[in-house]
Amino acid sequence: MNILQDGEQVMDIAKMGAGIGAGLAAIGAGIGIGRIGGAAAEGTARQPEAAEAIKGTSIVLSALIEGVCLFGVVVTLLIALGVGG
């Protein structure tokens, strides 16, 4: 018997994949925001007069990264809950 023929086992594999996907989305967002913070700190240290512009840009970029992470988590939750399929 092939493992992919049993419907319940397929859903279990889909839920496992959804959990892995949500974790990868969160890890990717953490790495991205960490890199933005490091670059902002370095930029402010090199050019203190541009600190306000750097801070504003880094906040906007962090918000965009968080939005992508939230989208990834929502999609994986929909897969895990079996919505739409």
C-alpha positions in Angstrom: 0.0 0.0 0.0 1.3 3.4 -1.0 1.5 5.9 1.8 -0.1 8.6 -0.4 -3.2 6.5 -1.0 -4.6 6.8 2.5 -6.4 10.2 2.9 -5.7 10.5 6.6 -2.0 10.0 6.2 -1.9 12.6 3.4 -3.6 15.1 5.7 -1.0 14.3 8.5 1.8 15.0 6.0 0.1 18.2 4.9 -0.2 19.3 8.6 3.5 18.5 9.2 4.5 20.5 6.1 2.3 23.4 7.2 4.0 23.4 10.6 7.4 23.4 8.9 6.3 26.2 6.6 5.1 28.4 9.5 8.4 27.8 11.3 10.4 28.7 8.2 8.4 31.9 7.7 9.0 33.0 11.3 12.7 32.2 11.1 13.0 34.1 7.8 11.3 37.1 9.2 13.5 37.0 12.3 16.7 36.9 10.1 15.4 39.7 7.9 14.5 42.0 10.7 17.8 41.2 12.5 19.7 42.2 9.3 17.7 45.4 9.0 18.5 46.3 12.6 22.2 45.6 12.2 22.4 47.6 9.0 20.5 50.5 10.6 22.8 50.5 13.6 25.8 50.5 11.4 24.4 53.2 9.2 23.6 55.4 12.2 27.1 54.9 13.5 28.6 55.9 10.2 26.3 58.9 9.6 24.6 60.1 12.8 22.9 63.0 11.0 20.9 60.5 8.9 19.6 58.6 11.9 15.9 59.7 11.5 15.8 58.7 7.9 17.5 55.4 8.6 15.1 54.7 11.5 12.0 55.5 9.4 13.2 53.3 6.5 14.1 50.4 8.8 10.6 50.5 10.5 8.9 50.4 7.1 11.0 47.5 5.9 10.5 45.6 9.1 6.7 46.1 8.8 6.8 44.7 5.2 8.8 41.7 6.3 6.3 41.1 9.2 3.5 41.2 6.7 5.0 38.6 4.5 5.7 36.4 7.5 2.1 36.8 8.7 0.8 35.9 5.2 3.0 32.7 5.3 1.7 31.7 8.7 -1.9 32.2 7.6 -1.5 30.2 4.5 0.1 27.3 6.4 -2.6 27.5 9.0 -5.2 27.2 6.3 -3.4 24.2 4.9 -3.2 22.6 8.4 -6.9 23.1 9.1 -7.9 21.9 5.6 -9.8 25.0 4.7 -10.6 25.3 1.0 -9.8 21.8 0.0 
